[in-house]
Amino acid sequence: MSGSSLARAAVYYVPEPADPLWHAGTTWLGRDPETGATRDRPPGLKEADLTREPAAYGFHATLKPPFRLSSVSTWGSLQEAVATLAAGIAPFALPAFAVADLAGFLALRETSPSPALQALADLSVAALDPFRMPPDAAELQKRRGAGLPRAEEAMLLRWGYPHVFGAWRFHMTLTRRLDSEEHARIAPLAEAHFATALAHPRRVESLALFTQSGPGKSFLLVERFPLLG
């Protein structure tokens, strides 16, 4: 992993390599973040810009949002911390997923609440926070966008990201925001593409550490840490 002060790390949930959802997701986005290899996307998904942004982040669901490493931390110590975190958590079953609309973009979302997923996200945010460099003014402004509710503004200032804890929503992003015509065309394509994979039961069995070497670079999955609790 890069030691650049512009590099970022994140901890994500990703399907296990043998899970058909991993193949379906990386094929849909056209990129395998574990190898960096490109993949042939489904027929009918012609516009590369529909998936360019989620492809750069890799097929995932966010647990600990991307952050720059603090000046007193090292990449090695972060890896040790993620390994320790994973070692204390027992694998657990996931609810079924489905293609859903979330604020205008398509994502895979759980079909029923999962307290275990929420607890994992909460724990990941809090346990790894000592490694996070606080966001600078430009980052804060970007996160605020057109404005945040008071509770999310407070979480942005405390945790460096507004959509954590009570504002966290499990999602595996599939597209950029779509207009109505795009949505009507792409949603059935996504449902058909993921149907077989989503029919399989799955569990959370590991935490995935991703890194980004610098602004504009794609995230790479650098290590999976098995849940051993």
Secondary structure as UniProt FT lines:
FT   TURN            5..6
FT   STRAND          8..13
FT   TURN            17..18
FT   HELIX           20..29
FT   TURN            33..35
FT   TURN            43..44
FT   HELIX           48..50
FT   HELIX           52..57
FT   STRAND          61..69
FT   TURN            71..72
FT   HELIX           75..87
FT   STRAND          92..93
FT   STRAND          97..102
FT   TURN            103..104
FT   STRAND          105..110
FT   HELIX           115..127
FT   HELIX           129..131
FT   HELIX           137..144
FT   TURN            145..146
FT   HELIX           150..159
FT   HELIX           165..167
FT   STRAND          172..177
FT   HELIX           180..198
FT   STRAND          203..204
FT   STRAND          206..212
FT   TURN            215..216
FT   STRAND          220..226
//
